[in-house]
Amino acid sequence: MRACVPLVLLTLLAASAASGASPRVTAKLVAATHDLSAGVPWNARVQLRANGRALTRQRALLRAHTAGHSSRLRLRESRTRGVYSMRLTFPVAGRWTLAVQIRDRSIRLGAIAVGPRRPDVRGPFGLAVGPDGHIAIADRDADRVLIVNPRTGASRVAATGLDDPIAVAYDSGGSLYANSGERVLRIGTGGTNVVVGTGTRGHSGDGGPATTANLGGLGSFAFGPGNELFLPEYDNWIRRVRVDGIIETIAGTGTEGFAGDGGPAKAAAIAAPHALTVLSDGSVVFADSHNGRVRRIDPSGTITTLASSFVAPVSIAAAPDGSVVVGDAQTGLLQRVEPNGTVSLIASQVRVPSGIAIDLHGDVYFSEFDASRVRVYDLETNRITTVAR
């Protein structure tokens, strides 16, 4: 990702300046954690050699310093001869210089760039990318919405005191929305305003103001290109709030099942839709979770299956190239689905991918609820780094 601070490991070899009879001692990093931020433990291994041979059973210290700060840590020899391990937490961001001390010798290792301290999240769920590139996080277990700058790591609380917030979204004007229980709120500098829902679970209100409607298990919602709001409801409905504030059902009958492909979405059976996204042509693509499918509702209202190779898809987001990225809670896979239905792997062993958001570059942000962290897949480098934890 362009915003991440790179890890720079400059391995330097240092020889003893003693007489020719003294062995030539060298040290270099042979393995290290690449996703490095202040406050997060850094695991690394150092190889020590004397005249090209493994240097064993040494009392060696790692010394690290940056402006105004220093740390020291004893290295512990691993099972591999001459390789020593360490686990160090850097208290502040900056460029830290590293050296290994063996008795009276100091052997310079080089320097590493330590990124800023990442913001704390407790139960990250839905994600959204704002017009400024900052990431909105529905931090469910903290009952709040957090805004994070992925470049600097700076964060602020946009709303607090919410009821199990699991969804966030930005409209076309850059306004932020989140759920609080069975309601959707607009979040502003002066507080929050209810735009959908009464707070009572149910299914009512079609054809009337969205503020008087009951919602049935609200999932991760999204705005369409015309600024209409689309809402998945776990109780087997998908609804739309028009720009005039009127709510209506566009898919589902309320009975869980699978049926209706090729016909009107309002007559189709769907099963616990957890999340949806809206394509540039106005098509709604949703995670039909209990059916293990990703389905599409085109602008005419016809429903079809886009891909059926999932077990429990729970999160979804549209990419700039027209594909969608889907997170599967059961398999721990993050996968891309092309417009023709082709599925490819982005990441595996994701610990409940509860939310996905994609920026204008195509970088994929995803939350891992069970690991209490938000990560990003950099489309250019194919690397995954952590944004918040």
QUIMO-V727946 format. One record per residue. N is the residue number from 1. RES is the residue in three letters. PHI is phi in whole degrees, -180 to 180 (* if undefined). Layout:
# QUIMO-V727946
((N;RES;PHI) (N;RES;PHI))
This chain:
# QUIMO-V727946
((1;MET;*) (2;ARG;-65) (3;ALA;-84) (4;CYS;-76) (5;VAL;-81) (6;PRO;-73) (7;LEU;-92) (8;VAL;-114) (9;LEU;-113) (10;LEU;-103) (11;THR;-86) (12;LEU;-117) (13;LEU;-99) (14;ALA;-128) (15;ALA;-107) (16;SER;-66) (17;ALA;-94) (18;ALA;-74) (19;SER;-66) (20;GLY;-60) (21;ALA;-77) (22;SER;-77) (23;PRO;-69) (24;ARG;-87) (25;VAL;-100) (26;THR;-128) (27;ALA;-144) (28;LYS;-153) (29;LEU;-76) (30;VAL;-112) (31;ALA;-162) (32;ALA;-160) (33;THR;-69) (34;HIS;-92) (35;ASP;-89) (36;LEU;-113) (37;SER;-139) (38;ALA;-60) (39;GLY;85) (40;VAL;-110) (41;PRO;-56) (42;TRP;-108) (43;ASN;-104) (44;ALA;-149) (45;ARG;-132) (46;VAL;-121) (47;GLN;-101) (48;LEU;-110) (49;ARG;-138) (50;ALA;-127) (51;ASN;53) (52;GLY;86) (53;ARG;-109) (54;ALA;-58) (55;LEU;-101) (56;THR;-109) (57;ARG;54) (58;GLN;-105) (59;ARG;-90) (60;ALA;-115) (61;LEU;-120) (62;LEU;-98) (63;ARG;-115) (64;ALA;-133) (65;HIS;-150) (66;THR;-142) (67;ALA;-57) (68;GLY;81) (69;HIS;-141) (70;SER;-149) (71;SER;-143) (72;ARG;-142) (73;LEU;-152) (74;ARG;-77) (75;LEU;-84) (76;ARG;-118) (77;GLU;-70) (78;SER;-89) (79;ARG;-69) (80;THR;-82) (81;ARG;-60) (82;GLY;82) (83;VAL;-111) (84;TYR;-119) (85;SER;-109) (86;MET;-154) (87;ARG;-141) (88;LEU;-129) (89;THR;-109) (90;PHE;-86) (91;PRO;-73) (92;VAL;-137) (93;ALA;-76) (94;GLY;145) (95;ARG;-96) (96;TRP;-100) (97;THR;-93) (98;LEU;-116) (99;ALA;-150) (100;VAL;-107) (101;GLN;-108) (102;ILE;-123) (103;ARG;55) (104;ASP;-97) (105;ARG;-105) (106;SER;-118) (107;ILE;-112) (108;ARG;-72) (109;LEU;-95) (110;GLY;130) (111;ALA;-143) (112;ILE;-131) (113;ALA;-96) (114;VAL;-99) (115;GLY;-75) (116;PRO;-67) (117;ARG;-60) (118;ARG;-82) (119;PRO;-67) (120;ASP;-86) (121;VAL;-127) (122;ARG;-105) (123;GLY;-148) (124;PRO;-66) (125;PHE;-125) (126;GLY;-65) (127;LEU;-130) (128;ALA;-152) (129;VAL;-97) (130;GLY;-82) (131;PRO;-62) (132;ASP;-92) (133;GLY;86) (134;HIS;-77) (135;ILE;-107) (136;ALA;-91) (137;ILE;-124) (138;ALA;-81) (139;ASP;-91) (140;ARG;-59) (141;ASP;-72) (142;ALA;-101) (143;ASP;56) (144;ARG;-150) (145;VAL;-115) (146;LEU;-112) (147;ILE;-111) (148;VAL;-123) (149;ASN;-88) (150;PRO;-70) (151;ARG;-80) (152;THR;-108) (153;GLY;84) (154;ALA;-67) (155;SER;-142) (156;ARG;-148) (157;VAL;-91) (158;ALA;-87) (159;ALA;-157) (160;THR;-138) (161;GLY;75) (162;LEU;-82) (163;ASP;-103) (164;ASP;46) (165;PRO;-68) (166;ILE;-123) (167;ALA;-139) (168;VAL;-139) (169;ALA;-161) (170;TYR;-108) (171;ASP;-87) (172;SER;-67) (173;GLY;-91) (174;GLY;90) (175;SER;-77) (176;LEU;-100) (177;TYR;-129) (178;ALA;-148) (179;ASN;-95) (180;SER;-135) (181;GLY;63) (182;GLU;-94) (183;ARG;-135) (184;VAL;-112) (185;LEU;-116) (186;ARG;-91) (187;ILE;-101) (188;GLY;-125) (189;THR;-67) (190;GLY;-96) (191;GLY;133) (192;THR;-124) (193;ASN;-128) (194;VAL;-76) (195;VAL;-116) (196;VAL;-145) (197;GLY;95) (198;THR;-100) (199;GLY;98) (200;THR;-101) (201;ARG;-77) (202;GLY;166) (203;HIS;-142) (204;SER;-156) (205;GLY;102) (206;ASP;-55) (207;GLY;88) (208;GLY;-122) (209;PRO;-61) (210;ALA;-62) (211;THR;-70) (212;THR;-104) (213;ALA;-91) (214;ASN;-94) (215;LEU;-108) (216;GLY;-110) (217;GLY;80) (218;LEU;-65) (219;GLY;-110) (220;SER;-78) (221;PHE;-98) (222;ALA;-157) (223;PHE;-95) (224;GLY;-91) (225;PRO;-62) (226;GLY;-92) (227;ASN;70) (228;GLU;-78) (229;LEU;-104) (230;PHE;-112) (231;LEU;-124) (232;PRO;-84) (233;GLU;-121) (234;TYR;-56) (235;ASP;-83) (236;ASN;75) (237;TRP;-138) (238;ILE;-131) (239;ARG;-126) (240;ARG;-129) (241;VAL;-107) (242;ARG;-70) (243;VAL;-66) (244;ASP;-87) (245;GLY;89) (246;ILE;-88) (247;ILE;-103) (248;GLU;-153) (249;THR;-86) (250;ILE;-116) (251;ALA;-156) (252;GLY;94) (253;THR;-113) (254;GLY;94) (255;THR;-104) (256;GLU;-68) (257;GLY;168) (258;PHE;-133) (259;ALA;-170) (260;GLY;104) (261;ASP;-56) (262;GLY;91) (263;GLY;-124) (264;PRO;-64) (265;ALA;-63) (266;LYS;-67) (267;ALA;-101) (268;ALA;-85) (269;ALA;-93) (270;ILE;-126) (271;ALA;-139) (272;ALA;55) (273;PRO;-67) (274;HIS;-90) (275;ALA;-156) (276;LEU;-146) (277;THR;-142) (278;VAL;-122) (279;LEU;-81) (280;SER;-65) (281;ASP;-89) (282;GLY;92) (283;SER;-67) (284;VAL;-102) (285;VAL;-114) (286;PHE;-132) (287;ALA;-85) (288;ASP;-86) (289;SER;-59) (290;HIS;-72) (291;ASN;-94) (292;GLY;63) (293;ARG;-132) (294;VAL;-112) (295;ARG;-120) (296;ARG;-127) (297;ILE;-112) (298;ASP;-79) (299;PRO;-59) (300;SER;-83) (301;GLY;97) (302;THR;-86) (303;ILE;-105) (304;THR;-143) (305;THR;-92) (306;LEU;-87) (307;ALA;-155) (308;SER;-128) (309;SER;-97) (310;PHE;-104) (311;VAL;-107) (312;ALA;-145) (313;PRO;-68) (314;VAL;-129) (315;SER;-142) (316;ILE;-160) (317;ALA;-153) (318;ALA;-89) (319;ALA;-100) (320;PRO;-60) (321;ASP;-86) (322;GLY;94) (323;SER;-81) (324;VAL;-127) (325;VAL;-111) (326;VAL;-125) (327;GLY;-108) (328;ASP;-110) (329;ALA;-69) (330;GLN;-80) (331;THR;-91) (332;GLY;71) (333;LEU;-104) (334;LEU;-112) (335;GLN;-132) (336;ARG;-102) (337;VAL;-116) (338;GLU;-77) (339;PRO;-57) (340;ASN;-89) (341;GLY;94) (342;THR;-66) (343;VAL;-114) (344;SER;-134) (345;LEU;-88) (346;ILE;-104) (347;ALA;-153) (348;SER;-122) (349;GLN;56) (350;VAL;-80) (351;ARG;-89) (352;VAL;64) (353;PRO;-77) (354;SER;-82) (355;GLY;-154) (356;ILE;-140) (357;ALA;-145) (358;ILE;-127) (359;ASP;-88) (360;LEU;-67) (361;HIS;-81) (362;GLY;95) (363;ASP;-69) (364;VAL;-106) (365;TYR;-91) (366;PHE;-145) (367;SER;-96) (368;GLU;-117) (369;PHE;-62) (370;ASP;-73) (371;ALA;-104) (372;SER;51) (373;ARG;-152) (374;VAL;-119) (375;ARG;-126) (376;VAL;-138) (377;TYR;-100) (378;ASP;-84) (379;LEU;-62) (380;GLU;-77) (381;THR;-101) (382;ASN;62) (383;ARG;-103) (384;ILE;-115) (385;THR;-130) (386;THR;-97) (387;VAL;-99) (388;ALA;-151) (389;ARG;-156))
